[in-house]
Amino acid sequence: MANFKEVVQNFLDGATEGSSSGQGNLKIKGNVLIHYYTPILERYGEKYILNYSRYSIVTGRLQKQIKEMLSEEQIIQITKVPEGYKGCLSELVEGKDAN
Protein backbone atom coordinates (compact mmCIF):
# COMPACT_ATOMS: atom_id res chain seq x y z
CA MET A 1 0.00 0.00 0.00
CA ALA A 2 1.19 3.49 -0.84
CA ASN A 3 1.30 6.78 1.05
CA PHE A 4 -0.62 9.87 -0.14
CA LYS A 5 2.24 11.24 -2.27
CA GLU A 6 2.74 7.88 -4.00
CA VAL A 7 -0.98 7.58 -4.74
CA VAL A 8 -1.05 11.11 -6.18
CA GLN A 9 2.03 10.36 -8.30
CA ASN A 10 0.47 7.11 -9.52
CA PHE A 11 -2.65 9.07 -10.49
CA LEU A 12 -0.58 11.68 -12.33
CA ASP A 13 1.24 8.84 -14.10
CA GLY A 14 -2.09 7.54 -15.42
CA ALA A 15 -3.19 4.92 -12.88
CA THR A 16 -6.94 4.27 -12.81
CA GLU A 17 -7.05 2.39 -9.50
CA GLY A 18 -5.17 2.27 -6.22
CA SER A 19 -5.40 3.54 -2.65
CA SER A 20 -3.36 4.74 0.29
CA SER A 21 -2.23 2.50 3.11
CA GLY A 22 -4.25 2.18 6.25
CA GLN A 23 -7.94 2.75 5.70
CA GLY A 24 -7.61 3.74 2.06
CA ASN A 25 -8.75 7.33 2.64
CA LEU A 26 -7.20 8.37 -0.68
CA LYS A 27 -8.14 6.32 -3.70
CA ILE A 28 -7.98 6.41 -7.46
CA LYS A 29 -11.21 5.58 -9.24
CA GLY A 30 -10.91 5.94 -13.00
CA ASN A 31 -10.06 9.57 -13.82
CA VAL A 32 -10.74 10.82 -10.30
CA LEU A 33 -8.67 11.00 -7.11
CA ILE A 34 -10.98 10.74 -4.09
CA HIS A 35 -10.20 11.70 -0.49
CA TYR A 36 -12.68 10.00 1.84
CA TYR A 37 -15.86 10.41 -0.23
CA THR A 38 -15.10 13.63 -2.10
CA PRO A 39 -13.33 14.07 -5.45
CA ILE A 40 -10.14 16.12 -5.01
CA LEU A 41 -8.49 15.85 -8.43
CA GLU A 42 -9.85 14.89 -11.84
CA ARG A 43 -8.15 14.43 -15.21
CA TYR A 44 -9.57 16.92 -17.71
CA GLY A 45 -8.01 16.83 -21.15
CA GLU A 46 -4.37 17.87 -20.76
CA LYS A 47 -5.15 19.50 -17.40
CA TYR A 48 -6.36 18.56 -13.95
CA ILE A 49 -9.32 19.95 -12.05
CA LEU A 50 -8.28 20.53 -8.44
CA ASN A 51 -11.00 20.75 -5.83
CA TYR A 52 -9.53 23.32 -3.44
CA SER A 53 -12.54 23.46 -1.11
CA ARG A 54 -11.67 23.34 2.60
CA TYR A 55 -12.79 20.27 4.53
CA SER A 56 -10.07 19.40 7.05
CA ILE A 57 -6.42 19.98 7.88
CA VAL A 58 -5.48 16.63 6.30
CA THR A 59 -7.35 17.44 3.09
CA GLY A 60 -5.71 20.88 3.04
CA ARG A 61 -2.25 19.30 3.25
CA LEU A 62 -3.14 16.90 0.44
CA GLN A 63 -4.41 19.76 -1.76
CA LYS A 64 -1.21 21.74 -1.13
CA GLN A 65 0.90 18.68 -1.96
CA ILE A 66 -0.99 18.20 -5.24
CA LYS A 67 -0.48 21.88 -6.17
CA GLU A 68 3.26 21.47 -5.60
CA MET A 69 3.37 18.41 -7.90
CA LEU A 70 1.73 20.19 -10.85
CA SER A 71 2.48 23.40 -12.70
CA GLU A 72 0.02 26.28 -12.52
CA GLU A 73 -0.77 25.80 -16.21
CA GLN A 74 -1.92 22.24 -15.55
CA ILE A 75 -4.45 23.17 -12.86
CA ILE A 76 -8.04 24.33 -13.11
CA GLN A 77 -8.86 25.18 -9.51
CA ILE A 78 -12.42 25.10 -8.21
CA THR A 79 -13.94 25.65 -4.77
CA LYS A 80 -17.30 25.33 -3.04
CA VAL A 81 -17.60 21.61 -3.82
CA PRO A 82 -19.90 20.02 -1.24
CA GLU A 83 -18.34 17.35 0.95
CA GLY A 84 -19.29 13.91 -0.36
CA TYR A 85 -20.04 15.27 -3.87
CA LYS A 86 -20.83 12.29 -6.11
CA GLY A 87 -20.59 13.88 -9.55
CA CYS A 88 -17.60 14.71 -11.73
CA LEU A 89 -15.63 17.86 -11.02
CA SER A 90 -15.78 18.61 -14.75
CA GLU A 91 -19.54 19.18 -14.31
CA LEU A 92 -18.67 22.13 -12.05
CA VAL A 93 -16.22 23.73 -14.48
CA GLU A 94 -18.00 26.32 -16.58
CA GLY A 95 -16.41 28.30 -19.39
CA LYS A 96 -12.93 26.86 -18.82
CA ASP A 97 -10.98 25.25 -21.63
CA ALA A 98 -9.37 21.81 -21.26
CA ASN A 99 -6.50 22.62 -23.62
Secondary structure, 3 states (H helix, E strand, C coil): CECHHHHHHHHHCCCCEEEECCCCCEEEECCEEEECCEEEEEEECCEEEEECCCCCHHHHHHHHHHHHHCCHHHEEEECCCCCCCCCCHHHHCCCCCCC
